[in-house]
């Protein structure tokens, strides 16, 4: 029998712990449910439910309530839009549990057995802690990328009771 050690990173146990900064890939257009106020690095300001990022200088601060979307990806407000490696990202701050509620049902089917979802939560939490440390040390402006670069994260206003229970 071969024993393979598994090294798990220390886990952020509390939802009230440090916030993760999630980079959500964007297109050049932002749409929101309600009016959003914005201000770019050049001092330009505006507001509306549809914002063209063309001609604006990053970082761009988006302030409002609810959520917005860009490139088919929704994200909660407020958010900051940054340019990193030639791409635009909306940066949102989430506590670990809220982040995992957007990861677990997209990394595996939420219809799987509860114990499998719990195992996925442990793996996703460990990955997030380890990966965020790597990104922070690499000078990235966010801890994790929403997508296959790190973990598939999708914002959901109401994640569902089973996912909330499994993650907490």
Buried (B, 14 or more C-beta within 10 A) or exposed (E): EEEEEEEEBEEBEEBEEEBBBBBBBBEEEBBBBEEBBBBBEEEEEEBEEEBEBEEBEBBBBBEBEEBBBBEEBBBBBBBBBBBBEEEBBBBBBBBBBBBBBBBBBBBBEBEEEEEEBBBBBEBBBBBBBBBBEEBEEEEBBBBBBBBEEBBBBBBBEEBEEBBBEBBE
